Each structure stands twice: as C-alpha cells, then as structure tokens.
C-alpha cells in the first residue's frame, strides 16, 4: 500500500484528511488502552479517568464514521482505480475501533472492582507494557510503511498472543481467587494485540490477505 498512500497524500482528493483521522484513531486507541489497563493493573482510580476514557472512545467512534462516509464518497467520485485502497482502509479502520472497544472491556473490569490473581499480576503488567509500546509504535510503522518494521511488529504480536493463549488454557484448569477476571484480562489483551497486528498487516500483505499474515504457517 506504500505507493498508493504516498500518491494519495499528494492529491487534493480528501484522502489525506482521512489518513489524519485514522492516525488520530491509533493515537486515541493507545490512550484508551493505557488508561484502562492502568486502572486494572496499575492502581489508577477508575472513577478519575472514566470521563476522559469515554470521551476519547467517543472520538474514536466518531472518526470511524467520518472516515467511512468520506471513503464512500471518494470511491464514488474517483472510481475503481482507488477502490482497493478504500477497501483496505475500511478494514483497518474497523480494527482501530475495536482496540478501543476491548480497552473499554478492560476498564469495565476495573470499574466493577474486579481483582487480578496475585500469581499472574506481574506477567499481566509485562504484557500490558509491551502492548502499550506496540500500540505507540504502530502509528509510526503505518505512517512510514516500514516493511521490515512491520514484520518485526507482527512477529512480536504473534509471540505475545501465543503467550496469552497459553495462560488462558492454564487458567481454565486453575483454581483460586479471581481466576475468571485474570483469564478475561488475558483474553482482552490478546484481542487488542490481534487488532493492532491486523492494521500492520496492510503494510506487507496484499488486500485479499489482510488479517491473515502467515496463515499457511499458523493454520
């Protein structure tokens, strides 16, 4: 998509504005995730951040709708030559919106007063910090269409997702306090990573294989 995006940014067609909205969604998604995860795992009072978190998520949803409207108009005006990139942007914009949704799920656990099993807290904090770093990195990788950086990003996401899945399986057989909340937290972190990875697949994969990086290898 690098050639498409480079060309589109130089055109007075409105897609440059669309990309700005999308990059704002990535930035807001990272902000919502950090606020939510820190309320559950870092001791931040959820009541203090609730209004800001909800306002930021509302902006994410508003930008998603704004982008969709502009993409529909753009495709109608400019025709089939730019239709593929419009489809790709539709797909990854939805991924950006879903990051905010899963971050809110994490926040809901905190707001309800849920706690994490002590045996898993340190590991979850590590995954949370790694996920936050990747979310921050995703905007730069996407803006620059850095293929090598995208592959490294995807590999790290896959490793972290595999780790979360292993912990989920372990927790299904575990007993003790707050096991359910701990398992849900791993699940939500895994989904945030998955949607972030889906966005970055657009840098290195053709349109028909978005969201399916290394599908043949992973089954």
PyMOL commands that set and color helices and strands:
alter all, ss='L'
color gray80, all
select helices_A, chain A and resi 2-9+15-41+46-111+118-144+147-172+179-204+207-209+215-218
alter helices_A, ss='H'
color red, helices_A
deselect
rebuild
show_as cartoon
